[in-house]
Amino acid sequence: MGEIDLFAESLVTPTEPALPFDISESLVPVRENKSAGTVLLSLDGLLDPPLQIIEDLKDGCGGKLWPAGVVLSKYMLRKHKSDLRGKSIVELGAGGGLVGLAVARGCAIDSPIYITDQIPMFSLMQSNIKLNGFSDIVHPAVLDWGNPLPEAVPSNPAIILAADCVYFEPAFPLLLSTLQDLLGDPRSVCYFCFKKRRRADLRFMKQARKLFNVVEVTDDPDKDQYSKENLFLYIIRKRGEKDAELQN
Ligand SMILES: C[S@@+](CC[C@H](N)C(=O)[O-])C[C@H]1O[C@@H](n2cnc3c(N)ncnc32)[C@H](O)[C@@H]1O
């Protein structure tokens, strides 16, 4: 077990294990063949005791840690350590569940956190929840973007977390549709962190701005560092009437 370096993985591009669409594999780099292991994560001392995260790529790219997940976790631990009580939390495209688990370990919470992903990630999410002793407060669920929200997941969570969910263009409309389902209440807030890898990734944000109120986070002390790595952190909310007026 070893402590992970913040950006050590940042040059690796996530891949889809089983492509749901018929696209050339040259558009999606082949995943590296890495065996399973457990990493200890203190995130610069923000997590004490550290989290233990099993990384295992056998079921998909979510089986490893991604830089946006690290950035978003640190942001939540610094900025929302003590204001999440009474707030239900849903993580999208959680992979092994890093962000949700970091919030469970390092922030004061009293409502369940639902870490969600596609079916292949379910058992890894379950294992990481169990390994860190959060079975009572963190729940794994299958939430496939674009599909109706499963009953197990609250339809109007106060907080939505999404890290490194922008990388596969055919999934953009599905992710936007799920964000629309979850951001029905103007009080709901989505913390959305992604790494721009190709031009299409910016198209996602352009589409998101048409549908939602999108504000870039500028007061994160790590921002200068992660900006150099093309990482962006946004706060996304349901659009108000004023936003619509501004756009028209
Ligand atoms: C690059 S990984 C990021 C994992 C994690 N959030 C992190 O930052 O370490 C992207 C995740 O999105 C999930 N994903 C991709 N398409 C999805 C879809 N249509 N519905 C739900 N999850 C999806 C993948 O299974 C994967 O776990």
Ligand as a Chemical Component Dictionary entry (heavy atoms), coordinates in Angstrom:
data_LIG
# 
_chem_comp.id                   LIG 
_chem_comp.type                 NON-POLYMER 
_chem_comp.pdbx_formal_charge   0 
_chem_comp.three_letter_code    LIG 
# 
loop_
_chem_comp_atom.comp_id 
_chem_comp_atom.atom_id 
_chem_comp_atom.alt_atom_id 
_chem_comp_atom.type_symbol 
_chem_comp_atom.charge 
_chem_comp_atom.model_Cartn_x 
_chem_comp_atom.model_Cartn_y 
_chem_comp_atom.model_Cartn_z 
_chem_comp_atom.pdbx_ordinal 
LIG C1  C1  C 0  -12.789 8.382  -15.267 1  
LIG S1  S1  S 1  -13.827 7.502  -14.198 2  
LIG C2  C2  C 0  -13.888 8.544  -12.777 3  
LIG C3  C3  C 0  -14.116 7.775  -11.516 4  
LIG C4  C4  C 0  -14.153 8.617  -10.243 5  
LIG N1  N1  N 0  -15.210 9.592  -10.275 6  
LIG C5  C5  C 0  -12.837 9.304  -9.982  7  
LIG O1  O1  O 0  -12.749 10.533 -10.173 8  
LIG O2  O2  O -1 -11.873 8.627  -9.593  9  
LIG C6  C6  C 0  -15.438 7.762  -14.919 10 
LIG C7  C7  C 0  -16.558 6.959  -14.283 11 
LIG O3  O3  O 0  -17.791 7.263  -14.949 12 
LIG C8  C8  C 0  -18.528 6.050  -15.070 13 
LIG N2  N2  N 0  -19.463 6.148  -16.193 14 
LIG C9  C9  C 0  -19.177 6.237  -17.511 15 
LIG N3  N3  N 0  -20.301 6.251  -18.243 16 
LIG C10 C10 C 0  -21.324 6.168  -17.362 17 
LIG C11 C11 C 0  -22.755 6.129  -17.516 18 
LIG N4  N4  N 0  -23.314 6.161  -18.727 19 
LIG N5  N5  N 0  -23.499 6.034  -16.395 20 
LIG C12 C12 C 0  -22.916 6.011  -15.172 21 
LIG N6  N6  N 0  -21.581 6.035  -14.965 22 
LIG C13 C13 C 0  -20.793 6.107  -16.053 23 
LIG C14 C14 C 0  -17.462 5.009  -15.335 24 
LIG O4  O4  O 0  -17.945 3.699  -15.040 25 
LIG C15 C15 C 0  -16.348 5.462  -14.411 26 
LIG O5  O5  O 0  -16.440 4.867  -13.153 27 
# 
loop_
_chem_comp_bond.comp_id 
_chem_comp_bond.atom_id_1 
_chem_comp_bond.atom_id_2 
_chem_comp_bond.value_order 
_chem_comp_bond.pdbx_ordinal 
LIG C1  S1  SING 1  
LIG S1  C2  SING 2  
LIG S1  C6  SING 3  
LIG C2  C3  SING 4  
LIG C3  C4  SING 5  
LIG C4  N1  SING 6  
LIG C4  C5  SING 7  
LIG C5  O1  DOUB 8  
LIG C5  O2  SING 9  
LIG C6  C7  SING 10 
LIG C7  O3  SING 11 
LIG C7  C15 SING 12 
LIG O3  C8  SING 13 
LIG C8  N2  SING 14 
LIG C8  C14 SING 15 
LIG N2  C9  SING 16 
LIG N2  C13 SING 17 
LIG C9  N3  DOUB 18 
LIG N3  C10 SING 19 
LIG C10 C11 SING 20 
LIG C10 C13 DOUB 21 
LIG C11 N4  SING 22 
LIG C11 N5  DOUB 23 
LIG N5  C12 SING 24 
LIG C12 N6  DOUB 25 
LIG N6  C13 SING 26 
LIG C14 O4  SING 27 
LIG C14 C15 SING 28 
LIG C15 O5  SING 29 
# 
